[in-house]
Amino acid sequence: MKHTVHEIQLKNGAKGLFIDVPGATVMDYEVNFVAGDFLAPKGKWDTAHLMEHLVLAGNERIKNGRAYNAELEKNGAATNAYTGGDYVGYWAECADFEWQRVFDLLLAGISSPLFLREEFKSEFGNVKDELTAWTTDHFDNLRAELRQANGLFDATARERLKQLKNIRRIDVINHYKQTHTTSNLRFVIGGDLRGRRAQLERMLESIKLPKGRGRLKFMIEKPNNLEKPEYIFRPSVKSTHFYLFTYALERLDDEQRDALWLVNNMLTATLHSRILGEARERGLVYHVGSRIHLDRSYSSWLFGAQVIPKNSPALFEIIVRELQRVKAGDISKEDLEAAKQYAIGRYQRGAQTVSGTMNGYASRYYYDSVIEDYQIFPDKVRAITKAKVVEAVNRMFTDKVGGLGLLGNTKTRELAEPLSEAIQPLWQ
C-alpha cells in the first residue's frame, strides 16, 4: 500500500508517526504508553491490566463505560486495548467519514477515566475470568515458568490469580497517574491524512494529561542458562508440550535479525519447510512453531510444539539435525531464495491494509524510536547472504545459554532428560 511517513514531535512531549495512505477509506489510531506489568507494585501483577480495562470505560465525557463504547462503535468503528510486560496501548479503527469523532472520543477515554467503583468491581471480575481461562493454556504457562527459571520477569496465570486479590482501586489510579503523561505517550495514526494533519496535531496537543518527565525506561534483563530441563507435571495432559530455546546475550543487529527470520521460514513457516515439512510428512506432529524476540540486552530463539510422547525423540532428531545443518552452512541457493520469496510475499500481504502498514512501523518505533523504512523491506531481504544467515544462526548459540522446558504427564517426565541430552550438541 503506497504511503508516506512523517514523525511528529509535539510541544507537550508526545511523539509519533503520521502514515498518510492516499485514498484509504478507514482511519486507524494507536496510542501507546510505557505502562506495562513491570511497573506494577510488587505482589499486584495485573494492576496495569485492570487499568487498561478501565481507561476505555466511564469517563468525564460519558460517565458509563457501556454507553461510551456504544457511542464509539455506533457506526461500525472498532476499539480495544492491550497490556504487556512493557506497554499499555489503546487503538481504534473507523470509517473515514467519522475520523474526527472517533479520535476525539478515544482521547477523551484515555485522558479522563473516572475509575468508577462499580466498574472496577465489574472489570475485576472480568480479569479474574480471563486469567482463569489462561490457566488451561499450557503453552502460556510453560513459557512463563521457563522465563522465571531463566531469571526473567514473568508470572503464570495461577500466580497472577493469587495476586489479583491484592489490587485495590487506588493502585490502579496511581498506576495511571504514574504512566499516563504526554511525554510518555507515543502514537501511530494512519489513513488518508490530506488536510487533517494540523487538526490531529491540535487534538493531541490539547489532550488533558500532565506532561511528566519523559518516556519511562524499560527493564534491562539478562537470562540465565538452565542446568537441567524445566518440567511441569500435568497428569491430565496426554501430549508433550515443549519449548526448546536459546539466547544470545546481546540484541542482534538488524541484518542478523532479518537473516534469522529467513531461517525461521526455512525451518518451520510452511508445510514444506525443513523441520515442519518433514515432521508432518512422517506423521509425527501437526505443527512446530519458532519465534524470535529481540530485547534490549538479549535475543531469544524458541521452538515449540505439542507432540505425542512416543513421537518426541524422532521430532527432536529432526530439529537438532536441521539446526546443525544451517549452523554448518548447509543451505542451498534454492532454499535461500525460497525463504526470501516467502518473506516478501508475507510483507506484501501485511501491507495491503492501513492497520497492516501501521504494524510494520509501530513496534520498533515504540521500542527505540527507530523508523524502519518499511517500503525497502523487499530490497533488504534480497540482499541477505548465506554468510549472514550462518553468522546469525551461530550467534544464537555462542553464549551457551538455553535449554528445554516440558509440560505433560508421567510419560513426558520420563522424556525430559533424554530430550535435554539430545539437544546439547547445539551449544557445542
VOGU-3710 file (C-alpha; in Angstrom, 3 decimals, decimal comma):
1> mkhtvheiql> 0,000/0,000/0,000  1,537/3,306/-1,091  2,137/5,653/1,814  4,401/8,305/3,296  5,599/8,536/6,894  6,143/11,676/8,957  7,399/11,813/12,535  5,646/14,397/14,704  7,133/15,909/17,880  4,589/17,885/19,898
11> kngakglfid> 5,253/20,641/22,439  3,706/18,578/25,226  6,306/15,830/24,747  4,098/13,395/22,844  5,681/11,941/19,742  4,516/9,700/16,949  4,049/8,848/13,317  1,544/10,052/10,752  1,211/7,453/7,991  -0,528/9,033/5,024
21> vpgatvmdye> -2,280/6,489/2,802  -3,933/8,401/-0,063  -7,411/7,149/-0,877  -7,775/4,991/2,248  -11,373/4,531/3,353  -10,559/3,933/7,033  -8,595/5,732/9,745  -6,547/3,853/12,333  -5,293/5,201/15,660  -2,979/3,693/18,246
31> vnfvagdfla> -1,835/5,422/21,439  0,913/3,726/23,456  2,465/4,249/26,917  5,332/2,535/28,720  2,989/1,362/31,455  3,107/-2,437/31,446  3,304/-5,167/34,039  6,885/-4,449/35,124  5,789/-1,133/36,653  3,068/-2,700/38,829
41> pkgkwdtahl> 3,531/-2,697/42,621  5,160/-5,857/43,971  2,600/-8,595/44,548  -0,019/-6,838/42,386  0,825/-8,100/38,904  -2,355/-7,215/37,000  -2,559/-3,584/38,085  -1,751/-2,406/34,556  -4,186/-4,947/33,103  -7,042/-3,707/35,284
51> mehlvlagne> -6,140/-0,120/34,432  -6,298/-0,904/30,715  -9,812/-2,343/31,149  -10,968/0,774/32,997  -9,438/3,514/30,863  -11,818/2,899/27,960  -14,806/2,814/30,315  -16,634/5,585/32,156  -15,001/8,980/31,664  -15,757/12,663/32,062
61> rikngrayna> -17,409/12,827/28,638  -19,652/9,762/29,010  -19,990/8,525/32,571  -20,900/4,898/31,830  -18,451/2,514/30,140  -21,091/0,603/28,219  -22,611/3,819/26,900  -19,147/5,138/25,991  -18,333/2,059/23,930  -21,750/2,160/22,280
71> elekngaatn> -21,101/5,742/21,187  -17,605/4,911/19,948  -18,731/1,926/17,893  -22,170/3,067/16,684  -21,116/3,478/13,037  -19,125/0,267/12,840  -15,904/1,518/14,431  -13,791/-0,935/16,414  -11,771/-0,201/19,551  -9,736/-2,189/22,028
81> aytggdyvgy> -6,716/-2,040/24,314  -3,766/-4,231/25,290  -1,362/-4,766/28,180  2,055/-6,429/28,044  5,258/-6,564/30,025  6,328/-3,134/28,731  3,328/-1,350/27,255  -0,292/-0,426/27,590  -1,934/0,711/24,377  -5,310/1,786/23,023
91> waecadfewq> -6,472/1,633/19,428  -9,431/2,407/17,236  -10,352/1,950/13,594  -13,243/3,745/11,935  -14,732/4,682/8,608  -13,090/7,689/7,029  -16,228/9,842/7,347  -16,122/9,812/11,151  -12,357/10,082/11,733  -12,600/13,174/13,957
101> rvfdlllagi> -15,496/11,997/16,126  -13,896/8,639/16,917  -10,443/10,044/17,662  -11,973/12,696/19,897  -13,821/10,010/21,858  -10,722/7,802/22,086  -8,673/10,673/23,508  -11,498/11,529/25,935  -11,376/7,999/27,327  -7,583/7,959/27,611
111> ssplflreef> -7,364/11,376/29,253  -10,307/11,381/31,668  -11,193/7,915/33,022  -13,308/8,007/36,183  -12,260/4,597/37,568  -15,751/4,191/38,984  -16,069/1,784/41,900  -18,814/-0,230/40,264  -16,809/-0,533/37,036  -13,679/-1,500/38,982
121> ksefgnvkde> -15,667/-4,302/40,606  -17,028/-5,462/37,248  -13,664/-5,385/35,473  -12,012/-7,110/38,426  -14,409/-9,982/37,781  -13,719/-9,900/34,048  -9,942/-10,004/34,573  -10,367/-12,876/37,025  -12,377/-14,780/34,435  -9,751/-14,004/31,772
131> ltawttdhfd> -6,908/-15,265/33,968  -8,865/-18,383/34,931  -9,220/-19,246/31,249  -5,457/-18,796/30,797  -4,687/-21,379/33,492  -5,509/-24,055/30,906  -3,270/-22,516/28,231  -0,402/-24,967/28,623  1,989/-23,150/26,324  1,439/-19,834/28,104
141> nlraelrqan> 2,078/-21,429/31,482  5,168/-23,240/30,208  6,528/-20,023/28,703  6,079/-18,144/31,981  7,688/-20,929/34,048  10,644/-21,056/31,663  11,211/-17,309/31,745  11,181/-17,406/35,525  13,655/-20,300/35,505  15,888/-18,191/33,247
151> glfdatarer> 15,714/-15,333/35,749  13,440/-13,175/33,582  10,345/-11,209/34,569  7,125/-13,189/34,221  4,288/-14,882/36,116  1,927/-17,742/35,378  -1,828/-17,286/35,235  -2,134/-19,165/38,537  0,327/-16,807/40,223  -1,462/-13,803/38,807
161> lkqlknirri> -4,811/-15,070/40,101  -3,349/-15,345/43,604  -2,098/-11,759/43,421  -5,289/-10,330/41,939  -6,999/-10,052/45,315  -4,235/-7,675/46,475  -5,081/-4,989/43,929  -7,155/-2,053/45,096  -8,800/0,670/43,071  -6,260/3,197/44,390
171> dvinhykqth> -3,431/1,037/42,957  -4,989/1,324/39,500  -5,455/5,080/39,834  -1,851/5,556/40,991  -0,544/3,426/38,134  -2,485/5,562/35,677  -1,133/8,793/37,170  2,425/7,471/37,107  2,335/6,377/33,480  -0,234/8,352/31,501
181> ttsnlrfvig> 1,677/11,526/30,734  2,142/13,256/27,403  5,929/12,820/27,372  5,423/9,069/27,870  2,871/8,955/25,034  3,659/7,619/21,572  1,163/7,315/18,733  0,812/5,955/15,223  -2,038/7,266/13,059  -2,775/6,003/9,567
191> gdlrgrraql> -5,247/6,809/6,799  -5,877/9,465/4,205  -4,418/12,436/6,106  -4,764/15,117/3,442  -5,931/18,304/5,152  -6,116/16,561/8,545  -2,620/16,678/9,987  -2,976/20,096/11,600  -6,246/19,108/13,277  -4,806/15,817/14,510
201> ermlesiklp> -1,835/17,667/15,996  -4,147/20,125/17,754  -6,191/17,265/19,228  -3,072/15,545/20,531  -1,627/18,790/21,873  -4,811/19,534/23,803  -5,131/16,115/25,471  -5,725/16,668/29,192  -2,767/14,785/30,628  0,206/16,078/32,648
211> kgrgrlkfmi> 3,480/16,398/30,760  5,511/14,124/33,036  9,265/13,544/32,856  9,720/11,764/29,562  9,373/8,275/28,173  9,664/5,792/31,030  12,609/3,388/30,986  12,301/-0,282/30,067  13,559/-3,249/32,050  17,116/-4,417/31,422
221> ekpnnlekpe> 17,452/-8,179/31,946  19,939/-10,961/31,264  18,776/-14,587/31,023  20,498/-17,401/32,908  21,307/-20,812/31,489  19,205/-23,816/32,548  21,350/-26,519/34,114  18,580/-29,094/33,703  15,281/-29,278/31,805  12,339/-27,443/33,328
231> yifrpsvkst> 9,371/-29,764/33,793  5,738/-29,054/34,720  3,650/-32,051/35,750  0,083/-32,078/34,448  -1,307/-35,606/34,904  -4,356/-34,996/32,703  -2,311/-33,720/29,718  -1,561/-36,689/27,490  0,607/-34,901/24,922  4,019/-33,345/25,474
241> hfylftyale> 4,160/-29,557/25,247  7,713/-28,282/24,871  9,819/-25,218/24,200  13,424/-25,522/23,057  15,122/-22,150/23,384  18,450/-20,389/23,058  19,671/-16,899/23,924  22,306/-14,504/22,623  23,358/-12,132/25,413  23,023/-9,067/23,211
251> rlddeqrdal> 20,490/-7,566/20,861  21,071/-8,776/17,310  21,680/-6,079/14,745  19,087/-5,557/12,025  20,908/-7,648/9,436  21,255/-10,584/11,830  17,594/-10,283/12,823  16,423/-10,325/9,217  18,684/-13,280/8,433  17,288/-15,222/11,374
261> wlvnnmltat> 13,759/-14,540/10,172  14,710/-16,173/6,888  15,922/-19,245/8,777  12,550/-19,435/10,524  10,952/-19,536/7,087  13,261/-22,350/6,024  12,638/-24,406/9,151  9,039/-24,027/10,327  6,984/-21,469/8,399  5,398/-23,736/5,805
271> lhsrilgear> 4,318/-27,324/5,285  7,333/-27,847/3,042  9,884/-26,283/5,429  12,754/-28,389/6,715  11,501/-29,175/10,211  7,728/-28,861/9,967  7,600/-30,312/6,454  9,458/-33,499/7,353  7,671/-33,887/10,680  4,267/-33,603/9,001
281> erglvyhvgs> 5,290/-35,926/6,188  6,294/-38,570/8,720  3,104/-38,107/10,761  4,975/-37,020/13,896  3,286/-33,734/14,789  0,620/-31,374/13,499  2,572/-28,162/13,977  6,010/-26,885/15,007  6,471/-23,159/15,533  9,501/-20,952/16,048
291> rihldrsyss> 9,742/-17,374/17,249  12,445/-14,709/17,519  12,374/-11,971/20,149  14,834/-9,088/20,473  15,055/-7,377/23,858  17,321/-4,519/24,849  20,068/-6,745/26,250  19,386/-10,170/24,741  17,871/-12,026/21,795  15,908/-15,264/22,029
301> wlfgaqvipk> 15,022/-18,012/19,569  12,381/-20,520/20,549  10,918/-23,695/19,023  7,737/-25,251/20,351  5,200/-27,965/19,646  2,568/-30,239/21,143  3,541/-33,813/20,320  2,585/-37,360/21,330  5,305/-38,540/23,771  6,366/-41,538/21,676
311> nspalfeiiv> 6,947/-39,228/18,685  9,085/-36,756/20,633  12,527/-38,391/20,101  12,048/-38,550/16,326  10,855/-34,929/16,223  13,832/-33,757/18,287  16,174/-35,633/15,972  14,788/-33,624/13,047  15,030/-30,308/14,913  18,627/-30,847/16,038
321> relqrvkagd> 19,749/-32,176/12,649  18,267/-29,273/10,702  19,623/-26,652/13,103  23,059/-28,214/12,858  22,777/-28,144/9,068  22,074/-24,408/8,914  24,780/-23,742/11,514  27,230/-25,542/9,232  26,093/-23,583/6,177  24,267/-26,473/4,535
331> iskedleaak> 21,856/-24,120/2,791  21,203/-24,416/-0,916  20,736/-21,438/-3,160  17,202/-22,676/-3,830  16,376/-22,886/-0,098  17,614/-19,356/0,499  15,729/-17,951/-2,466  12,505/-19,710/-1,454  12,781/-18,272/2,084  13,277/-14,788/0,643
341> qyaigryqrg> 10,293/-15,065/-1,670  8,135/-16,261/1,214  9,215/-13,287/3,349  8,492/-10,812/0,552  5,094/-12,370/-0,077  4,195/-12,121/3,613  5,309/-8,487/3,588  3,067/-7,682/0,627  0,089/-9,371/2,290  0,698/-7,493/5,541
351> aqtvsgtmng> 0,962/-4,126/3,811  -2,359/-4,248/1,969  -4,372/-2,541/4,750  -3,883/0,638/6,756  -3,572/-1,296/10,022  -1,135/-3,783/8,463  1,028/-0,945/7,207  0,956/0,726/10,632  2,016/-2,508/12,303  5,132/-2,514/10,138
361> yasryyydsv> 6,299/0,649/11,888  4,720/0,641/15,333  6,559/-1,943/17,432  10,078/-0,777/16,543  9,080/2,868/16,871  7,577/2,371/20,321  10,604/0,394/21,449  13,510/2,625/20,408  12,048/5,464/18,282  13,547/3,974/15,117
371> iedyqifpdk> 11,515/4,462/11,948  12,313/1,466/9,805  11,997/2,036/6,086  9,228/-0,498/5,683  8,978/0,117/1,945  12,519/-1,096/1,237  11,924/-4,377/3,108  11,948/-6,440/-0,124  15,343/-4,979/-1,099  16,740/-5,717/2,367
381> vraitkakvv> 15,543/-9,313/2,139  17,021/-9,832/-1,315  20,386/-8,555/-0,033  20,710/-11,179/2,736  23,557/-13,556/2,006  24,129/-17,148/3,025  27,135/-15,989/5,085  24,926/-13,599/7,078  22,388/-16,370/7,709  25,081/-18,724/9,025
391> eavnrmftdk> 26,542/-15,949/11,187  23,152/-15,124/12,716  22,274/-18,747/13,484  25,625/-19,451/15,142  25,442/-16,226/17,129  22,307/-17,557/18,830  24,281/-20,497/20,265  27,635/-18,818/21,019  26,832/-17,786/24,604  25,701/-21,303/25,536
401> vgglgllgnt> 22,546/-20,061/27,251  19,424/-22,092/26,540  17,637/-25,282/27,370  14,369/-27,160/27,316  11,022/-26,896/29,031  8,320/-29,555/29,002  4,766/-29,871/30,280  2,836/-33,120/30,454  2,181/-36,315/32,387  4,479/-39,108/33,608
411> ktrelaepls> 5,432/-40,151/30,067  6,624/-36,616/29,379  8,618/-36,564/32,624  10,442/-39,728/31,539  11,461/-37,941/28,319  12,858/-34,817/29,966  16,447/-35,957/30,472  16,863/-37,902/27,189  15,458/-35,000/25,141  17,612/-32,495/27,016
421> eaiqplwq> 20,668/-34,617/26,262  19,686/-34,809/22,596  19,770/-31,032/22,145  23,082/-30,319/23,956  25,213/-30,607/20,762  23,559/-27,402/19,524  25,634/-25,359/22,000  28,899/-27,258/21,498
//
